[in-house]
């Protein structure tokens, strides 16, 4: 839930002073405060640049979900990077260990079939 009242109280802005900063009427700020209107994308950007928090913009629950998502996304990125590093190390190890080198041919004694018993 959009909470401009909290933002106004925290920052010390009045309806008029905030309206000047984001180039709108103080009446529109009043409509935001009374939940009769929500800001446009452009106004949201301006409010965020002025320091409005995620909690003030979208409510506490959304802010917590956003933080969890960002943390989870970061964890997944770390896991992906770790996996990529491990795969790279394994490839280097295989190449250095001669995995792709031609195998030596077995000697004739190893290759000959056993002679039939008579």
URVENBEL-V363491 format. One record per residue. RES is the residue in one letter. NEAR is the number of other C-alpha atoms within 8 Angstrom. D_LAST is the distance of its C-alpha to the last C-alpha in Angstrom with 2 decimals. Layout:
((RES/NEAR/D_LAST) (RES/NEAR/D_LAST))
This chain:
((X/6/95.68) (X/10/97.55) (X/12/99.83) (X/10/102.19) (X/7/104.71) (X/8/102.41) (X/11/101.87) (X/11/105.64) (X/8/106.33) (X/6/103.65) (X/6/104.67) (X/6/108.42) (X/9/108.71) (X/7/111.34) (X/11/110.85) (X/9/112.91) (X/8/111.15) (X/11/107.68) (X/13/108.89) (X/9/110.01) (X/6/106.68) (X/9/104.63) (X/6/107.30) (X/8/108.27) (X/9/111.22) (X/10/111.92) (X/7/112.15) (X/10/108.49) (X/12/107.62) (X/9/109.67) (X/11/107.68) (X/14/104.44) (X/10/105.92) (X/7/106.94) (X/8/103.57) (X/7/105.31) (X/8/103.28) (X/8/100.10) (X/8/99.78) (X/6/98.20) (X/6/95.07) (X/7/97.30) (X/9/99.41) (X/9/96.36) (X/8/95.12) (X/9/98.54) (X/10/98.74) (X/9/95.31) (X/7/96.39) (X/6/99.47) (X/6/97.28) (X/10/97.02) (X/8/94.09) (X/10/91.34) (X/10/92.92) (X/14/96.30) (X/11/94.85) (X/11/92.52) (X/12/93.04) (X/9/91.25) (X/7/88.40) (X/10/87.46) (X/11/87.68) (X/8/85.29) (X/8/82.83) (X/8/83.11) (X/8/82.42) (X/8/79.41) (X/8/78.06) (X/8/78.59) (X/8/76.91) (X/8/73.95) (X/8/73.68) (X/8/73.73) (X/8/71.03) (X/8/68.83) (X/8/69.43) (X/8/68.47) (X/8/65.25) (X/8/64.44) (X/8/65.10) (X/8/62.95) (X/8/60.06) (X/8/60.49) (X/8/60.46) (X/8/57.30) (X/8/55.50) (X/8/56.70) (X/8/55.50) (X/8/52.05) (X/8/51.77) (X/8/52.84) (X/8/50.37) (X/10/47.50) (X/9/48.58) (X/7/49.04) (X/6/45.74) (X/7/43.87) (X/7/42.87) (X/6/43.31) (X/5/41.77) (X/4/38.60) (X/4/35.53) (X/4/33.59) (X/4/30.40) (X/6/27.31) (X/6/25.74) (X/6/22.66) (X/5/20.56) (X/6/21.85) (X/7/21.21) (X/6/17.69) (X/4/15.13) (X/4/12.28) (X/4/9.18) (X/4/6.40) (X/3/3.77) (X/2/0.00))
